[in-house]
């Protein structure tokens, strides 16, 4: 996916576009992103994207590899970005 498309998806996702948030999550999953993938999962969840079990499994795998401090910081970052629904 070209960077320009990723930038546009990010703009749309920040405005609450669930399809854009899901597309970003799919991109992160395909690229094997860790931290950013988990942030995108939380964003997709926050905007009500149609998440499947594989999305939840991916987020669980990523989160399970993080220690408590970095995980808490990531959740706090997601909450600042997307509101308390990210928790």
C-alpha positions in Angstrom: 0.0 0.0 0.0 1.5 3.4 -1.0 2.3 5.8 1.8 -0.2 8.3 0.5 -3.0 5.8 0.9 -1.8 5.0 4.4 -1.9 8.7 5.3 -5.4 9.0 3.9 -6.6 6.0 5.8 -5.1 7.4 9.0 -7.0 10.7 8.5 -10.2 8.9 7.9 -9.7 6.5 10.8 -9.1 9.5 13.2 -12.4 10.8 12.1 -14.1 7.6 13.1 -14.2 5.7 9.8 -14.4 2.0 10.8 -13.5 0.7 7.4 -10.3 2.8 7.3 -9.3 1.7 10.8 -9.9 -1.9 9.8 -7.8 -1.5 6.6 -4.9 -0.1 8.7 -5.2 -3.0 11.1 -5.1 -5.5 8.2 -2.0 -3.7 6.9 -0.3 -4.0 10.2 -1.2 -7.6 10.5 0.2 -8.4 7.0 3.4 -6.5 7.8 3.9 -8.2 11.2 3.7 -4.9 13.1 3.8 -5.2 16.9 3.1 -2.0 18.9 1.6 -0.1 16.0 -0.6 -3.1 15.1 -1.9 -3.1 18.7 -2.6 0.6 18.5 -4.5 0.1 15.3 -6.5 -2.8 16.8 -7.5 -0.5 19.7 -8.4 2.2 17.3 -10.5 -0.2 15.2 -12.2 -1.4 18.3 -12.9 2.1 19.5 -14.6 3.2 16.2 -16.7 0.0 16.0 -15.0 -1.8 13.1 -16.2 -5.3 12.3 -13.4 -7.2 14.0 -13.1 -10.9 13.5 -11.6 -13.5 15.9 -8.3 -13.4 14.0 -8.0 -9.7 14.8 -8.5 -10.4 18.5 -6.1 -13.3 18.3 -3.5 -11.1 16.7 -3.9 -8.4 19.4 -3.6 -11.0 22.1 -0.4 -12.4 20.6 1.2 -9.0 20.4 0.1 -8.0 23.9 1.3 -11.2 25.4 4.9 -10.4 24.2 4.9 -7.0 26.0 5.8 -6.4 29.6 3.4 -4.7 31.8 5.0 -1.2 31.7 5.1 -0.8 27.9 1.7 -2.4 27.5 0.2 0.1 30.0 1.9 3.0 28.2 0.5 1.8 24.9 -3.0 1.5 26.3 -2.7 5.0 27.8 -1.6 6.3 24.4 -4.6 4.7 22.7 -6.9 6.2 25.3 -5.4 9.7 24.7 -5.9 9.2 20.9 -9.3 7.5 20.8 -11.0 8.0 24.2 -11.6 5.6 27.0 -13.3 3.1 24.7 -9.8 1.9 23.7 -9.3 0.4 27.2 
